[in-house]
Amino acid sequence: MKRIFIATLTGAVVAFIWGYVSWQLLPWHRADGFYNSEEVAKVIRQNTPKHGVYMLPANSIARPDAAALTQGPVIYAVVRPGELDQPWSLSTRLMRSFVIQLAGSLIIAVTVYRIRARRYLSRASIGATMGIFAGLVMTLPSWNWMELPGYYTLAHLLDPVICWTLAGLAIAGIVNPPRARRIFTR
């Protein structure tokens, strides 16, 4: 149990550091800006009543309007039109991020322990496999339905693969599972 705890904490630290590198040092998560952001912000405030997910053309998923979707613009956005109740805080976001990394690392650590693989690479492959799964199921639906650009799609596919492969390597080095179970016996 102690090794699972240490592996979870170590994996979360590795994932957190990768998140910093990925989002702050690499250029692949940069979003483009609008030509006249103040004017766009004014129009958004005037046309969005509350914090939510908005789409233009509206209701295009439930009732697709092929002509409007073809002509464009197409927008899928999270909008918070008003002011926050409290000032925006980087430390709050960083703490939440670390808790998310802890949860992911715990899942990998417990899985590595439960499969009882003796070979390091077999244990380490769990993180990579989960990263591939996360990248595919979280990114490709948005690419398919919301037309994510190719470079953005690639970044969001690779990011969890790299993150959880690195964390999985660290976790696999710490978790020492019990003796492997025999599945087939004579």
N, C-alpha and C positions, 0 to 999 in steps of 0.2 A: 504494500500500500504506500509506503514511504517513497519508493522509486516511482510510482505512478504520479504522486504529488510533485516530486522534483522534476520528472519528465514533463509534466503539464506546465509547470512554471517556466522551465527552460524553453519548451516549444513556444509558449506565448511570448517570451522575450525575443526569440528568434523571429517569429512572425511579426511582432511589433516593429523590430528594427527593419525588417524587409519592407513593411508598410511605409516607414519613413523614407527609405531609399526609393521605393517605387513612386510614391506620391510627391516627394519633395526634391529628389535629386535627378530622377529620370524625366524626360520631357513627354512621356507617353500618356499622361492623364490630363493634359492641358485642354481646356475647353476654349473655343473661339468666343470672341465678344461681339456684341452688336455694334453697328456703326455709330448709332446715337443712343447709348445705353440709358441716358436720363429720360429721353422721350419714350423709349420702349418701357422703362419702369413705370412711367406715368400712365401709359395705356394699360399696362398689366394691372396696376392698382385700381384703375377705374373699371376694369372688366372682370375682376376675379373677386368674388365676395368673401372667400375664406381660404385658409390653408388647405391645399389639396393637390390632386393630380389633374392636370388639364390637357386637353388635346384639341388640335386644330388640324383638319376639320373635325368638328365635334361629332362624337358617337360613331366615328369611322370604323371602329372594331365591331360594334354591335350591328350597325347598318352601314356597311362600307359604301361610300360614294366614290366609285372608281374615277370619275371625271375630276372631282375635287382632289383626290389623292394624287392623281397623275399631274394635275396642274400645279399643286403646291400653293403656298408653303405647307409643310407638314411639321407640326410641333407636338412633342410629348414632353411635358415639363412638370416638375414639382414646383409649386408656387406658394410662397408665403407672402401675401401682399402687404401685410401690416408689420408693425414693430413688435419685437419680442417683449414679453413681460419682464425679462431680466436681460442684462447685457449678454451678448454672445460670448462664449467662453471656450477658448482652445483647450484648456485643462479638462473641462467637462468632456469634450469630444475625445480627448486622448485617453481619459479613464474609461469611457465607454468602449473605445476601440480595444483597450487592453483586456477588458472583461470578455469581449467577443473573441479575442485571440485565445484567452484562457478556455473558453467553452470549446472552441475548435480543437485546441491541443488536448483537452481532456478526452474528447471523443477519439482522437487518434491514439493517445496513450492507452486507453482502455481497450481499444481494438487490437493494438499491437500485443498487449498482454493476453487477450482472449484467444488470439489465433495461435499462440504458443510456438511461433516459428523460432528456430534456433539460429538460423543464419541471419546475419545483420542485414544483408540486402533484401531479404524477404520481409523483415520487419520494417525497413526503411521504405519499401515500396508502398506501404499503406498511405503515408502522407502524400506521395506523388499521385496515387490513384484517387484519393479524395480530392486533391487539388484539380485534377483533370475533370472529375465529376462536377465539382463546383463551378469550374469555368464553363463547361459545356451547358449545364442546365440553367445557369443564371445569365449567361451572356447571349447564347444563340437565340433564345426566344425574343429578346429585345432586338437583336440583329434582324431576325425574320420579320417581326411585326412593326418595329419602330424605325427600321432602316438605319441602324447604327452605321456610321462610316467604317470602312475597312480597317483603318489604323486604330480606331477606338475599340473595335471588336477584337482585334488581335491583342491589344494591350490588356483588355479585360478577360481574355482567354488565358494569356500567359501569366498574369499577375497571381491568381490563386495557385496555379501549377508550381510556379517558382516558390511562392510563400510556403505552401504546405509540403513541398519537397524538402526545402531547407529545414523546416520545423520537424518533419518526419525523420530526417537524418539525425537530428539531435535527440529526438524522443527514442528512436530505435537504439541509440547508443546507451541510453540510461535504463530503459525498461528491460529487465532480464526475466523473461517469462519462465514459468515452471516447466518441468519436463514435458516435452511434446506428447500429446495423447496419440494412441494408436487408433486409427480409424478403422483399418481393416486388420483383422487378426485371423489366424488359422485355427 
